């Protein structure tokens, strides 16, 4: 008998899985939604999902703690997830305040998580960024010079007319140099091209090697009360005889000098885009061509300028005794905005991101760099004595009552 052909059984088809979908609906429009590590959008986000596969949802929103959840959807299931976001607890504006036991004359200096403060009774006090004291060095006479750093060496001048080189980590004096005059009004030494340049209140400019040996000196024959600046092998310094001087950094030879309409007291020059930016006691702010030694533009304020300028994104910021902080375009000297601080603005503005911070009386103002609007402000019980220095997201400054304060620019707890 013949064999019957038995038809082969067809394989059973798995039922097709129906796609699932997840919608994440946030209570804030600017919240960012991440699913399985990938950014999917802001606010409300809908995404297809493979049934049975776990989705990890992460939500990040400014001012709120991060939200996470895992979701597994069934075949054809659609689901809405409405995260309840928890607001972050805001931190206090003041991070810490410490008394130094003596008036603070100059802005604190910052280097690699260390803050150094000079006091009216001649002490250098080193602290961590969190305010913990590391060491104290007694230089015997009042310190009105802001320390400057070059690597782990700090340079500072005391009113005993000595320039000191100090190890920043342990406060040990490496060497000292006897000079004629001192440094005042928060002015600093300058370290460039393996030289230490210091310009004294007696009008003498010194160039020293990094081990403290004198290389050259130049007598300006008029008092110098602001910091020198350096560019392209030249040192620039303003003086009390209404002049700005350009000296060769390798020899001290005068390349040019320019007559201004008033004395240079405490406004230290800054160089940006080929212009030397400086203010005079007569209230004029200058943009000076550093090659030609003559003004490209000038801007007149309502009173004397003691504030040193700061630059940020093509603009220059400085204060005047007419109570205003000014913002000018560097290219043409045109005013972009000005801010009334209520009192004379003597301090150098501090730049922190896109924020300009400046003191007026007892209040520190944090202004939007682009438009000058107040982002936040903090008022102390004592007058602000020094310019502020930025230390990461913090601002550190000295008060008239001998305290040093550290302020947070960001009050939100950082959640990663």
matplotlib code that plots the C-alpha trace (Angstrom):
import matplotlib.pyplot as plt

x = [0.0, 1.3, 2.2, 0.0, 1.7, 1.0, 1.0, 3.5, 2.1, 2.5, 4.4, 2.1, 2.3, 3.1, 0.4, 1.8, 2.5, 0.7, 2.8, 2.6, 3.0, 4.1, 3.2, 5.2, 3.4, 5.3, 3.9, 6.6, 7.3, 11.1, 11.5, 13.7, 12.6, 15.1, 14.0, 16.6, 19.3, 18.2, 16.8, 13.2, 12.0, 10.6, 7.3, 5.0, 6.6, 5.0, 7.1, 6.4, 7.5, 8.2, 5.8, 7.5, 10.7, 11.4, 11.7, 13.7, 12.4, 14.5, 13.2, 15.4, 13.9, 15.5, 14.6, 13.4, 15.0, 15.6, 12.7, 13.2, 10.8, 10.7, 7.7, 6.9, 4.0, 1.8, 0.9, -1.0, -1.0, -0.9, -0.1, 0.3, 3.0, 2.6, 5.6, 5.2, 8.3, 9.8, 11.2, 14.9, 15.5, 17.2, 20.6, 21.4, 23.0, 25.8, 28.0, 30.2, 31.4, 34.6, 36.2, 39.9, 40.6, 41.7, 40.3, 40.4, 42.0, 42.2, 40.1, 40.8, 42.9, 41.9, 44.1, 43.1, 40.5, 42.6, 41.6, 44.3, 43.3, 45.6, 44.7, 45.3, 47.6, 49.9, 48.8, 48.2, 45.5, 45.0, 41.7, 40.0, 37.1, 34.9, 36.4, 38.7, 42.0, 45.2, 48.0, 48.8, 51.9, 52.7, 54.3, 54.3, 52.8, 49.5, 48.8, 47.1, 48.3, 46.2, 48.3, 48.9, 49.8, 52.2, 51.9, 52.3, 54.1, 52.2, 53.6, 52.5, 53.7, 53.5, 53.6, 57.1, 58.2, 59.0, 57.9, 57.5, 57.4, 55.4, 54.7, 50.9, 50.5, 52.4, 52.9, 56.7, 58.6, 60.8, 62.5, 61.8, 62.9, 63.4, 61.7, 61.1, 57.5, 54.6, 51.4, 48.0, 44.3, 44.2, 47.0, 49.1, 52.5, 52.6, 54.2, 54.9, 57.8, 59.6, 59.7, 58.0, 57.0, 56.1, 55.2, 55.4, 53.7, 57.0, 56.9, 59.5, 58.9, 61.0, 61.6, 62.8, 63.7, 61.6, 64.2, 64.1, 67.1, 66.7, 66.8, 66.0, 64.3, 62.6, 61.7, 58.5, 58.9, 55.3, 53.3, 51.8, 48.8, 47.3, 48.5, 50.7, 49.5, 51.4, 50.9, 53.3, 56.6, 55.4, 54.4, 51.8, 51.3, 49.3, 50.6, 49.6, 51.1, 48.2, 50.2, 50.1, 53.5, 54.5, 57.8, 59.7, 59.4, 63.0, 64.7, 62.3, 62.9, 60.0, 58.3, 55.7, 53.8, 50.4, 48.9, 45.4, 42.9, 43.4, 45.4, 45.4, 44.7, 43.3, 42.0, 44.3, 44.5, 43.2, 44.1, 41.5, 41.3, 44.4, 43.0, 44.2, 41.2, 41.6, 39.8, 41.0, 40.3, 38.7, 36.0, 37.0, 37.3, 39.8, 40.1, 43.8, 45.5, 48.4, 50.6, 50.1, 49.7, 46.7, 43.0, 40.7, 37.7, 36.8, 33.7, 32.8, 31.2, 29.8, 32.6, 36.1, 36.9, 38.7, 37.3, 39.4, 37.6, 36.7, 35.9, 33.5, 32.4, 33.4, 32.2, 34.0, 32.5, 33.7, 32.3, 32.4, 32.0, 28.8, 27.2, 26.9, 28.3, 28.9, 28.8, 30.5, 31.2, 34.9, 35.1, 33.6, 33.2, 29.4, 27.3, 25.3, 23.7, 24.4, 23.2, 22.7, 24.2, 23.1, 26.6, 30.1, 31.2, 34.9, 35.3, 36.3, 33.3, 33.6, 32.6, 30.9, 29.5, 27.1, 26.7, 28.5, 28.8, 29.6, 29.4, 27.6, 27.7, 26.5, 25.0, 26.4, 24.5, 24.5, 23.6, 22.8, 25.8, 23.8, 21.2, 22.2, 19.0, 19.4, 19.5, 19.9, 21.4, 22.6, 22.9, 25.3, 25.2, 28.7, 29.9, 31.6, 35.3, 36.9, 36.2, 34.8, 36.8, 35.1, 35.8, 34.0, 30.3, 31.1, 32.0, 34.4, 34.8, 36.0, 33.8, 34.7, 34.2, 37.1, 35.0, 35.4, 32.2, 31.6, 28.3, 26.7, 25.7, 23.5, 21.2, 19.9, 21.2, 23.0, 21.4, 23.3]
y = [0.0, 3.4, 5.9, 9.0, 12.3, 14.1, 17.8, 19.6, 21.6, 25.3, 27.0, 28.8, 32.6, 34.6, 37.2, 40.6, 42.8, 46.1, 49.1, 50.8, 54.5, 56.5, 60.2, 62.2, 65.3, 67.8, 70.6, 73.0, 73.8, 74.0, 70.6, 68.2, 64.6, 61.8, 58.2, 55.5, 58.2, 60.0, 63.5, 63.4, 67.0, 69.6, 69.8, 67.1, 64.2, 61.2, 58.2, 54.8, 51.8, 48.2, 46.1, 44.3, 46.5, 48.7, 52.5, 54.6, 58.2, 61.0, 64.6, 67.6, 71.0, 74.2, 74.7, 71.2, 68.0, 65.4, 62.9, 59.3, 56.4, 53.1, 52.1, 48.8, 48.8, 45.9, 45.1, 48.0, 49.9, 53.7, 55.4, 58.9, 59.7, 62.9, 63.4, 65.4, 67.6, 68.5, 72.0, 72.3, 74.0, 77.3, 77.9, 81.1, 83.9, 84.2, 81.2, 82.4, 85.5, 85.7, 88.4, 89.0, 91.1, 94.2, 96.3, 94.8, 97.2, 95.2, 92.7, 89.1, 87.0, 83.6, 80.7, 77.0, 76.8, 79.1, 82.7, 85.1, 88.3, 91.2, 93.2, 96.6, 95.3, 93.6, 90.0, 87.8, 85.2, 82.2, 80.3, 77.6, 78.5, 77.2, 79.7, 77.3, 79.0, 77.5, 79.9, 83.4, 85.4, 88.7, 91.3, 93.9, 96.8, 97.6, 95.8, 97.9, 95.8, 92.9, 89.7, 88.3, 84.7, 83.0, 79.3, 78.5, 81.8, 84.8, 88.4, 91.1, 94.5, 95.7, 99.3, 98.6, 99.1, 95.5, 93.2, 89.6, 86.3, 83.8, 80.1, 80.1, 76.6, 77.2, 81.0, 80.8, 83.9, 82.8, 86.2, 89.9, 93.0, 96.5, 99.2, 102.9, 103.5, 101.0, 99.9, 101.5, 101.3, 97.5, 97.8, 94.6, 93.6, 92.2, 88.9, 88.4, 87.0, 85.6, 89.1, 90.7, 94.3, 96.5, 100.2, 102.2, 105.2, 107.0, 106.8, 104.1, 101.0, 97.9, 94.8, 91.8, 88.2, 85.5, 85.0, 88.6, 90.1, 93.6, 93.7, 97.4, 100.4, 103.5, 106.7, 108.2, 111.1, 111.1, 108.9, 105.6, 104.3, 101.7, 98.4, 98.2, 96.0, 94.1, 93.5, 92.4, 93.1, 96.5, 97.6, 100.3, 102.4, 105.5, 108.2, 111.2, 113.6, 113.0, 110.7, 107.2, 105.6, 102.8, 101.1, 98.2, 95.2, 94.1, 97.4, 99.9, 102.3, 104.7, 104.0, 106.7, 108.7, 110.3, 113.3, 112.7, 115.2, 114.2, 112.1, 108.4, 107.4, 104.0, 103.0, 100.2, 99.9, 96.8, 96.0, 94.5, 94.5, 96.7, 99.3, 100.3, 101.1, 103.4, 106.1, 109.5, 111.5, 114.1, 111.6, 110.7, 107.1, 106.4, 103.8, 104.3, 102.8, 101.0, 101.2, 104.9, 106.1, 108.3, 108.0, 106.2, 107.4, 109.0, 108.9, 111.5, 110.6, 112.9, 112.6, 111.2, 107.6, 105.5, 102.1, 99.8, 98.4, 94.9, 93.5, 90.9, 90.0, 93.2, 95.5, 97.3, 97.9, 100.5, 102.7, 106.4, 108.6, 109.9, 106.7, 104.9, 101.7, 102.1, 99.6, 100.8, 99.1, 98.7, 99.3, 102.9, 103.8, 104.2, 103.7, 100.5, 101.0, 102.5, 101.6, 103.8, 102.1, 104.8, 105.6, 106.2, 103.1, 102.8, 99.0, 97.0, 95.2, 91.4, 89.2, 85.9, 84.2, 86.7, 88.6, 91.8, 92.3, 95.7, 97.3, 100.5, 101.4, 98.4, 96.6, 94.2, 94.2, 91.4, 92.8, 91.2, 91.9, 92.5, 94.9, 96.0, 94.6, 93.6, 89.8, 89.8, 92.0, 91.6, 94.2, 93.9, 95.7, 97.2, 99.0, 97.1, 98.1, 96.1, 94.9, 91.3, 88.4, 85.4, 81.9, 79.5, 80.3, 82.4, 86.0, 87.0, 90.5, 92.6, 94.7, 97.9, 96.3, 93.8, 90.9, 88.8, 87.5, 84.7, 84.9, 82.3, 83.4, 80.3, 79.5, 76.2, 72.8, 71.3, 67.9, 65.7]
z = [0.0, -0.8, 1.9, 2.2, 2.2, 5.5, 5.1, 7.3, 10.1, 9.6, 12.5, 14.9, 14.5, 17.6, 18.1, 17.1, 20.0, 20.0, 20.6, 24.0, 24.7, 27.7, 28.2, 30.8, 31.8, 33.9, 36.1, 34.7, 31.1, 31.3, 32.9, 30.8, 30.3, 29.8, 29.0, 29.3, 29.4, 26.2, 26.2, 24.9, 25.3, 27.7, 29.5, 28.2, 26.2, 24.6, 23.5, 22.0, 24.1, 23.6, 25.7, 28.6, 28.4, 31.4, 30.8, 33.2, 33.4, 34.7, 35.1, 35.6, 36.4, 37.7, 41.3, 41.9, 43.0, 40.2, 39.8, 38.7, 38.1, 36.2, 34.1, 32.3, 29.9, 28.8, 25.2, 23.8, 27.1, 27.2, 30.4, 31.7, 34.3, 36.2, 38.4, 41.6, 41.7, 45.0, 45.3, 46.4, 49.7, 49.0, 50.8, 52.7, 50.7, 53.3, 53.3, 56.2, 57.9, 59.9, 61.9, 61.1, 64.3, 62.3, 59.4, 55.9, 53.5, 50.3, 48.4, 49.3, 46.9, 45.6, 44.4, 44.2, 47.0, 49.2, 50.2, 51.5, 53.3, 54.3, 57.4, 58.8, 61.6, 59.0, 59.0, 56.0, 56.9, 54.7, 54.7, 52.6, 50.4, 53.3, 55.8, 57.7, 58.7, 57.4, 58.5, 59.5, 58.6, 60.4, 58.2, 61.0, 59.1, 57.5, 54.2, 51.5, 48.6, 47.1, 46.9, 43.5, 42.7, 40.3, 40.8, 44.5, 45.2, 46.4, 46.1, 48.4, 49.7, 53.3, 54.4, 55.8, 52.2, 51.5, 48.7, 50.0, 48.1, 50.2, 49.8, 49.6, 51.1, 54.3, 54.6, 54.7, 53.4, 50.4, 50.0, 50.6, 48.7, 50.2, 48.0, 48.1, 48.9, 49.2, 47.4, 48.2, 47.2, 46.5, 43.9, 43.2, 41.9, 38.4, 37.4, 33.7, 31.5, 34.6, 36.1, 39.1, 38.4, 41.2, 41.0, 44.3, 45.8, 45.5, 41.7, 41.3, 39.1, 39.8, 37.8, 39.8, 38.9, 40.4, 43.1, 44.2, 42.3, 40.9, 37.1, 36.5, 38.1, 36.6, 38.4, 37.1, 39.5, 40.5, 42.8, 41.5, 43.4, 41.0, 39.6, 36.4, 33.5, 30.8, 27.1, 24.4, 26.2, 27.6, 31.1, 31.4, 34.5, 35.4, 37.8, 39.9, 37.4, 35.0, 32.8, 31.5, 30.9, 28.6, 29.6, 28.0, 30.3, 29.6, 30.3, 31.8, 28.9, 28.2, 24.9, 25.2, 27.8, 27.4, 29.2, 30.7, 32.0, 35.6, 38.0, 38.0, 41.7, 42.2, 38.7, 37.5, 33.7, 31.8, 28.2, 25.8, 22.0, 21.6, 23.9, 27.4, 29.5, 32.5, 34.5, 35.7, 38.9, 36.6, 35.8, 32.3, 31.2, 28.4, 25.6, 24.6, 21.5, 23.1, 20.0, 19.3, 22.9, 22.2, 23.0, 20.5, 22.5, 25.9, 28.1, 30.7, 34.0, 36.6, 39.2, 39.8, 38.9, 41.5, 40.4, 38.3, 35.3, 34.4, 30.9, 29.7, 26.2, 24.5, 27.2, 30.0, 33.5, 36.0, 38.8, 39.4, 42.4, 40.8, 42.3, 39.0, 37.6, 33.9, 31.0, 27.7, 24.4, 24.2, 20.4, 20.5, 24.2, 23.8, 27.0, 27.0, 30.4, 33.8, 37.3, 40.3, 43.3, 45.7, 46.9, 45.4, 43.4, 44.2, 44.1, 41.0, 39.6, 39.9, 36.9, 37.7, 34.6, 33.0, 36.3, 37.3, 41.1, 42.6, 46.0, 46.9, 50.6, 52.6, 49.7, 47.1, 43.8, 41.3, 37.9, 34.6, 32.4, 29.3, 30.5, 34.1, 35.8, 39.5, 39.7, 43.5, 46.2, 49.8, 52.5, 55.4, 58.7, 58.0, 54.9, 52.3, 52.3, 49.4, 46.0, 45.7, 44.4, 42.7, 44.2, 41.9, 42.5, 45.6, 46.2, 48.9, 50.2, 53.2, 55.4, 57.3, 60.7, 60.0, 58.8, 55.7, 54.1, 51.6, 49.6, 47.4, 43.9, 43.5, 46.3, 44.8, 46.0, 43.1, 42.3, 39.7]

ax = plt.figure().add_subplot(projection="3d")
ax.plot(x, y, z, "-o")
ax.set_aspect("equal")
plt.show()
